[in-house]
Amino acid sequence: MIVSGALAILQNAALLLTIALAFDMTAGRFLFKPKLAGQIVIGLGIALIGMVIMLTPWYYQPGIIFDTRSVLLSISGLFFGTIPTAVAMAGTAALRLYQGGIATWTGVSVIIVSGLAGILWRHFRPSPLVEISWRELWLFGLFVHVLMLALMLILPYSTAVRVLSDIALPVLTIYPLAVVMLGSLMIIRLRRDRDTEMLRESETRFRTLFEQAAAGVAQIDIRTGRFMRINRRFCDIVGYTRNEMEQLTYQSITHPEDLAADNAKTQRLLAGEIREFSMEKRYIHKNGRCVWVNLTVSPLWEQGQSPNGTVAIVIDITKRKQAEQATHAARTETEQLLKESDRQRLVLLSLIEDQKSAEIALKESETRYRSLANNGRMLIWSARLDKLCDYFNEPWLEFTGRTLEQEWGFGWAEGVHPDDYDRCVQVYNEAFDKREKFSIVYRLRRHDGEYRWLIDDGVPRYDHKSDFVGYLGYCLDITERIEAEQEVLRLNVYLERRVSERTAELEQANKELESFSYSVSHDLRAPLRAINGFAQILARRHSDTLNDEGRHYLDNVIEAGNRMSQLIEDLLEYSRTGRRAVQMSPIALSPLLKQLSATFAERITATQATLEIIEPLASPIGDATLVGQILSNLLDNALIYRKPDIPPIIAISSRINKGQIIIQVTDNGIGIEPEYYDKIFQVFQRLHNEDEYPGTGIGLAIVAKSARMMGGSVEVESTPGNGSTFSIRLPAAN
C-alpha cells in the first residue's frame, strides 16, 4: 500500500510539474501582471491545472483520494497572491465537492488551508520573493503538508489513524520536494523578468543618450564601411533618412578628395598603430552640397580581438570652414569661387542593396552604448530627480582633470566661470522644474586652468514606462566656433561686395554668349545656305554632264552641307537650353505626351512603330518646355536606333518613388553596352558612324542638361540587342 501510494503521488507530482512547466512556457510572460483582469485569468489557469491533477489522483479507498493540489495552491498563494489563489481555490473546491466521498470536507479543508498558508507566508516573509532559497521552499512545503496531515483528523478516528500511518512518510518526503521544484520554476520566472526589466531600463538610458546626442554618432562595420547604426543628428548633418544611411557606406558619402586620407587613417587604426583618430573632412549632403565635419573614429573591439566595428562622432563645422574658405577665396581669383560653387552642386549617389539588419541581446546593447559614451569627444552627464548629477563620462573627467567623486552631485559647478555661474544655474534649475530641453553656452575650466566655451544641451530622460527620471546632457567645446563667427562677421561685408562683382561679370558673360549664338545663327549659316543652294542648282542643271565620279562628289557636298546645317541647329538648341529662367511647376504628362504623339505620328507610321503610354501617369514638378525636350529627344532616339526589320515598340510610364517621380522611356532597339552609359550623355559622343544611324550626338546631352537644370537626373539601363530603358528622376508634385 505504501509503495503503490508513493508511486502514485510521484506520478501526480510529475504531472503537476509538467503542466506547470508547459503553462510557464506558453503564458509565462503574463504570470506576474498586476491588473485585476490578468489576476483572474491567472487564477482560472491555476484552477484548470488543479482540476487536471485532481482527475488523476491516487485512490486510497473510495471517497479518500490524494493528489498534489496542496502543492499547487500553496505555491499559488506564495507567488501570485490573494486574487489568483482565491479563484483557484474556488474552482478546485467545487470539483472536490462534485467528486464527493467520505473525505469530501477534509479535501475542501486541505484546499483552503494550503492556499491560505501560501498567502500568509507571502505576507509575513521579510525579503522579496525573488530572493527565496530552496531551503525556505522546503520548510514551507513541510509546513503546508504537516497542516494537511493534521486535517486528516477530521475523518473518523480509526480511519484517520490508518490513513496517517500509511501516507505520512510519502507525503512529508515527496510533497515538500514538489514544492521546492515548482517554487524554483516560479523563482526562475521572477528572476528572468527582473533581469529583463533591468536590462531594458539600462538600454533605454543609453539609447536615449545615443539618439538625442547633439553630435552625430554612428557605428560602422570596419570591414565593409557600411553604417550599422546612426543617430538622428548624423542623419540631419548629411540629409539622408536612417533607412537610406543603412544602405550607404562611409566611402560613398565622403568627398572624393578626402577619401584617401580617411582610408589611410582607418588602415592605421586596423593595424593597431593608433588608438583613435580625428580629422576634418567633407561629406556629400543628399542635396549635393559639401558638409564639413570634425570626425573622431574610435574602435569598438578590445586589444587581441579581431576588428569588427568603429564608432564615429561627427560635429558639423561647415560654418567655420565656410568662413575659412571665404577668407581664402578673398585672396584668390574669382574662378576659384566658381569651381567651389560647381563642386558643391555635384551629387554623389551610391545605393547599396542587401540591407543588413541584426537583433542584438540587451546586455550587448548596454555594452555598446556605454562604449559610445566613453569613446567619443562629447562631455556627457546625467542628473537624478533631485537635480544632482550622478554620472559623468570619461571625456568629461579628462577635460576637467577631476575625479568622479569631485564632480558628483553639484561639484561640477565649481569649474564654471564666475561670470557665467548664476546664469548657468538659473537656466538649469528653470528647465529642470519645467522638464524642458535647454541649451546654454558657458565657460568651463579645463584641466590646464584655461576656460573653454562649451555648449551644453540638456534633455529630459524617461524610462520605458514614460516616467520622468532625470536629465541627460551633452557638452561640446565650441571655442573655435565662437572665434570663427567673429571672423565671419568681419568677412560678410567683403564677400557681399565680391558677390556683386561676380554677378556683374556673369551678366556680361551671358550677353557675350547671346551675341555668339546670334553670330552662329546668322553669320555661319548664311554661307552654308549659299553652299547648299549652289550645290543643289549644280545637281539640277548639270548633273547629266558630270561623270559618275563627279556626281558622287557633288552628292557628298550636298549631304555634308545638310549634316553641317543640322549640327548647327543642334548646337544652338543645346546652347538655348537653360538660357531662360526655369519655370518649376506641377506638370500634367498626359497632354504633353498626346502632343508628342501627334508630332511624331508620321515617323511612327513610317517605321510601323507602336507607342504605348501607360496610365496612370504621376505628375512631377519641373519646367514643361524642358520636360518636352527630354521626351522628344528620347522618342527620336528610340525611332532612330531600332533593329533592322523589327518594328519599334516604345513604352512611356511614370511612377512615384520616395518623393521622386521616375519617368521611364523603354524601347526594343539595338541597346547600349554598359561601358558607354556615361559617354552617351556628353556632347558629340556617338557610338555609331553616320552611315549606320544618322544624328549629331547632341540629343542625349540636351536630355542630361535639362534634367540637371530641374534638380533631377537621368539614368540608362540596357541589354545590347534587347533595347534600353531611360529613367528621368524629378521632384514629385505632391
Protein Blocks (a to p, Z undefined) as FASTA:
>chain_A
ZZmmmmmmmmmmmmmmmmmmmmmmmmmmmmmccbfklmmmmmmmmmmmmmmmmmmccdfb
ghiacdfklmmmmmmmmmnommlmmmmmmmmmmmmmmngpjklmmmmmmmmmmmmmmmmm
mmmpmbdfklpcfklmmmmmmmmmmmmmmmmmmpcfklmmmmmmmmmmmmmmmmmmmmmm
mmmmmmmmmmmmmmmmmmmmmmmmmmmmmmmpcbdcddddfknopafbdcfklmmmnopa
fklmmmpcfklmpcfklmmmmmmmmmmmmnopafbdcdddddddfkopacddddddddfb
dehiacfbdcdddddfklmmmmmmmmmmmmmcfklmmmmmmmmmpccddddehiaddddd
fklmmmmmmmmmmmmmbdcddddfkopafbdcfklmmmnopafklmgojlmmmmpcfklm
mmmmmmmmmmmmnopacddddddddfkopacdddddddddddfkopafbdcdddddfklm
mmmmmmmmmmmmmmmmmmmmmmmmmmmmmmmmmmmmmmmmmmmmmmmmmmmmmmmmmmmm
mmmmpcfklmmmmmmmmmmmmmmmmmmmmmmmmmmnopaccddddddfklmmmmmmmmmm
mmmmmnopacddddddddddddfklmmmmmmmmmmmmmmmpcehiacddddddddeehia
cdddddfbebpafklmmmmmpghiafbdfklpgcehlmmmmmmmmmmmnopacdddddeh
iapadddddddfZZ
